[in-house]
Amino acid sequence: MKAATHLRSLQALEMAIRFGSLKEAADALGITPAAVGQRIRALEDYLGTDLLSRGRSGLRPTANLEAALEDLVQGFAALDRAADALDFGRQAEIHIEADEDWADLWLLPRLNAFRAENPNIYFNVNGKGDAPARKTAPDCRIIYGDQKEGKVLYRDRIIPVASLDNIRRFDPEDRLDGLVGMPFLHLESQRDREDRPGWPEWIARFGRRAEGAARGIHYKHAKHALEAVRKDVGFLVCGLSLMEADLDEGNFLPIVPMRENLLAPHPYVFQITPRQLMRPQIIRFGEWLMGEASITARWLDLAGKGTSD
């Protein structure tokens, strides 16, 4: 038989094996699970043999398919590489996987300016955006951590903030007990990761409370914790770069001088998938991102020294 005659059926079969599920194969192909099943059954009817079986871990190839499975997988991997090289329908799309708090509070507020100058480039950030989500690897990643690969954007500075009403309850001159009794807010990442400094680390460095630094409400996302700060719920230790807009608008203020900050153990790092390095849209976005990050890095450096422009 000619493979091209049954290309859609072979594609459905390969996707079903890759994901172990007709539903996930259907999502990747943009059709219904029933349509995936019909394509596979048409191929099975043509060959006169079963090609898939269902196990505890999902769909698996039958013995009849095992002999051809490697060629099938390699064939569609080669087609995927060719599609990436030609960039079918994706020349104007950039798919980004990023630290969620950073994406919500630093990238997305700035991205409108880039899009205004590049209206034909569409984005998908962490699975959301005007470019449809896809199952394959993102074009680029922005991560927080000790990474040997990628370009450093900036290293954040951690400082406590509160609403104006709550600041009035705090005695900045009392370096031993000034924060005793104050309601503390935390991010879950500060509790779960040693490289994300929070209240315990800040107090160990600067004092103002002898015990209870880890007590208080924990929030999964920084945007929700910052909303709680605006509503006078409590005091939060967070990265300055994530709070820049709120600080500019006076929604809340640092409770101590800016120089009393902790330098984040790791920077945010920009990584590009190797095969995307030469795409002009990625190059343009990367240059813009590095430029914006350099502005933030300079602001953080000045803030860390207790100075300003």
Secondary structure, 3 states (H helix, E strand, C coil): CCHHHHHHHHHHHHHHHHHCCHHHHHHHHCCCHHHHHHHHHHHHHHHCCCCEEEECCEEEECHHHHHHHHHHHHHHHHHHHHHHHHCCCCCCEEEEEECHHHHHHHHHHHHHHHHHHCCCCEEEECCEECCCCCCCCCCEEEEECCCCCCEEEECCEEEEEECHHHHCCCCCCCCCCCCCCCCEEEEHHHHHCCCCCCHHHHHHHHCCCCCCCCCCEEECCHHHHHHHHHCCCCEEEEEHHHCHHHHHHCCCEECCCCCCCEECCCCEEEEECHHHCCCHHHHHHHHHHHHHHHHHHHHHHHHHCCCCC
